[in-house]
Amino acid sequence: MSLWLAVGVGITAIGAAAPVSYDRQVRPLLSGKCFQCHGPDEAARKGDLRLDIATEGQTAIVPGKPDESALLHRITHHDPDERMPPPEADDALTDEEVALLTRWIAEGAERSVHWAFQPPARPMLPAVTNTTWPESPMDALVLARLEQEQLAPSKPADRTTLLRRLSLDLTGLPPTLEEIAQARAGGDDWYDAAVERLLASPHYGEHWARHWLDAAQYADSDGFEKDTPRKVWAWRDWVIRAFNDNKPYDSFIIEQIAGDLLPDATQDQRVATGFLRNSMINQEGGIDPEQFRMEALFNRMDLVGRAVLGLTVACAQCHTHKYDPLTHTEYYQMMAFLNNTTEGSIPVYTPREMAQRDRLKTFIAELEKEIKAEHTTWPEQLAAWEADVRQDPTPTWEVLSFEIDDSSSGGQKFTPQPDGSYLAQGYSPGRTSPKMTTTTTLEKITAIRIELLADDNLPAGGPGRSKVGACGLSEVDFRFATDDAEIKDFDAWKPVKLATAVSDCNPPERLIGPEFPLKDDRVRYLGGVHLAIDGDANTAWTTDIDPGRRNQSRYALITLAEPLAVSPGMRLAFRLQQQHGGWNNNDGQTNNLGRFRVSVTDAEALPHRAVPEKVKRILARADSERSNQERHTLFSYWRTTVPDFHETNARIDGLWQAHPVGTTQLVLQQVAERRETHRLERGDFLSPAEVVTAATPTFLHPMEDPTRRDRLAFAEWLVSPQSHTTARAYVNRVWQRYFGTGLVSTTNDFGMQGAPPTHPELLDWLAVEFMDSGWDVKALHRRIVHSAVYRQDAAISPQLLERDPDNLLLARGARFRVEGEVVRDITLAASGLLNPAVGGPSVYPPAPQSIFLPPASYGTKTWEYDEGADKYRRGLYTFRFRSAPFPALQVFDTPSGEAPCTGRERSNTPLQALTVLNEPLFFESAVKLAETTLAEGGEDDRARLAYAFQRCTSRAPEAAEVDALVAFLEKQRARIAAGEIDTAALLSATENRDTLAAWTLAARVLLNLDETITRQ
């Protein structure tokens, strides 16, 4: 309310004769004081009175008759028991507010739909007196407001200031000295050329991607207690490319919400869906996985609301929105669009890795052609092998249903699946040996089948829980009991001897990799299935055959040494030992099974080989019914069984070992069967109410085809040209980046509790232009930076300071401290240390180790300093632990990634100055700036100081500024000469150390100037 009064009354100075505006004056007042008890939320509504809509028969407001309106009687009542709001609310209306409501009722109490819930419309351009200043309709809309306030715009900024502003706004980097010189010497078209050069820079995508990463709550770790590292930089790089490629904003949103559902979805389109996977993941021991799946869904709803729609939809998670017309049911109807996805990841590859994969497949295809050419009888051999395989016994298997001992699971949860398998979820211990009990209807058991199943909810599709979806089964213990033995006394149960094992995956034996370290000197191996029954828990069967073939279902057939007779009442027990993870599960060192199924058989005749299930399915069909791809799959497996092909098979296996590892990326993937979505009482996943059908809120624009209820239809609805808020929300956030404050200051809330727009016609003009341009983001930037309002000088006069201290009227250029990452980037760029490489894995610049160790961190986190060029990458690429933010960025208000952030706070604290003066990388930058200045800055102190000053601020210093810097430099030299400063402790250099030290101290001052880290 106070903000609206500041904008609506303090600036516009509405006169007594002006009609009262319901949308701009009355609704904000009622929303702030009345709607919580008398608004949309039926459950919270008091006295059966609703004030947010004009209800027929309502007597609280009688249009044209203030004296007969109960609303005014109650808000002015002398009796505290009758007065509204009640005294305990401590929210009584002021005399001015009562007068405003009285005037509104007297004028007829006309209502209108909230401005943000109306489609944006292209406004009529106003007439202005100063016809020479506007360079675009945007300028005319700003100028009309200024002239209404009897103010004039500021003069244009000078070239140097404007170039620095433009460079920081478009790329987040200051201009180089060469670029400054070109701008000063350029012709009339210098500005146009600079705009196009900066928009074409790869650093443009980096800078504007960072703003989107904030809104998407991007981080490199899971959050919560464990805060395990995750590899999601592939999505971050996709965002960078999307901005650099000028992907239309509607496509940008559609791909992030439903890229996987687009026809023939590419890797990039699947990676794009990582947008909604940036939510935190809880892997604490003992959690309920379904609870935190729902928490992730709630977060995705919040993310769509804040980042795309600009609305606080999360308010309706527990009840009907108290201020906006979003019902509790509609919230869950929207959620139904998103409630049909998995929670896993996929392997993704860089363009170079994709090319490498293609080359490998080509080489393998050529080698298989050689086999066919050299062994012309291969079709007959294959047919004979097929006939032989068909003779293999086909036992009937009974799938076992287990009771799993929670005390032995290490905090992991095993969720039963419809096919009898178990999906490991939640906490993932480094090592575990779950004990499981069951019974069987069989009278004897001759063999066990253990299936390790791929699942889209697992890393890279599983079948394991390692970072790459692999696993290690260290030992299979099978036991039985005929008495009342408890599972906790597993070792007292009678063991069953296992004789032989065959599998469709038997990689060569090898030492376990360094990604699974222990704190002792045990030597552990991975290899074929025989290692799972060799009695040695330091060896394990793994599915990790190679990077290209590990993420698929596998199985093992284990034959008992003697059939086990099953007596009535006998109970069976299994212990699946998984001892091949690392010691630090907080660093993602798990190597456990992800999804498994255990079956038994009583068959006497058992197969002596394990043919892959996909091959069995092909063999079950006649050759004439097989596709070419199926014939190729069949041949590729069959050749591995032929001894004569051993040499070529070995070469092919070597090629598979060279398959790129890629990286994993959290993505959305559609589940096979649509989940039911329920409205949840009070947002509690344990309190489901009625089933709801996917639908969009009625107060927003309708879907083009309401019968489509998939995520793609929802994504298209979000960016429909009929959308009331999507275009407004985005252009408003872009405006905020340029001017420090959005036209709507509450960037994530365009609802009734949000701030009204300072320039509503300008907001609508920008939104309509944006959509009409084909959602062209770079065109939006061009419109803004080419405007006269953007190019104004940022100097503030006493008159403007008094009339408009926050520059809401836009009578001058904006001036504000740059964001945390840009502070760091300016420092690196000014010093000459900046590594301009774009994209790739997040990096680990120097940071205090204590923040990654207990007690500062719940568990030990790995932070191995990058000592090479990666140390000097842009702040965007710094690895971000949610629970241990990088200190040099956190001190400058960078968000932690625990919630969507559409607008950062800006603080000014002594810690910021101390960081720029003393943090290791900032100090190293000062040393480098000193070295560069001594080498390139000129022959005397004044020239060198002017050179260093310009590298930091982009402008030449005034004489008085140089004088002050010379005095400071001389003072430091004197302190060094007197022994007050130990230069050996300050610098590692040995030659000219005293000289370099004095200049380093001067460079620290220059890098710490307010002007160095300010955009103006």
QUIQUIFEN-V696711 format. One record per helix or strand. SS is the DSSP state (@ for helix, = for strand). FROM is the first residue (numbers start at 1). TO is the last residue. Records with the same first field share a line. If there is no record, write none. Layout:
BEGIN
SS: FROM-TO + FROM-TO
END
This chain:
BEGIN
@: 2-11 + 22-33 + 35-38 + 66-68 + 70-75 + 87-89 + 95-106 + 115-117 + 137-148 + 159-171 + 177-185 + 190-200 + 202-215 + 233-244 + 249-261 + 267-277 + 289-309 + 313-316 + 328-338 + 351-374 + 378-390 + 406-408 + 459-461 + 487-492 + 529-532 + 585-587 + 613-619 + 623-625 + 628-641 + 643-657 + 681-683 + 711-718 + 726-739 + 760-772 + 777-785 + 798-803 + 820-831 + 849-852 + 869-872 + 875-877 + 887-890 + 910-918 + 920-936 + 941-953 + 959-977 + 983-986 + 993-1007
=: 156-156 + 221-221 + 229-229 + 341-341 + 345-348 + 398-399 + 403-404 + 412-416 + 422-426 + 432-438 + 444-452 + 464-464 + 472-473 + 475-481 + 494-495 + 498-503 + 510-511 + 525-527 + 539-542 + 554-565 + 571-578 + 593-593 + 595-601 + 663-666 + 670-670 + 677-680 + 688-692 + 792-792 + 816-817 + 843-843 + 878-878 + 1014-1015
END
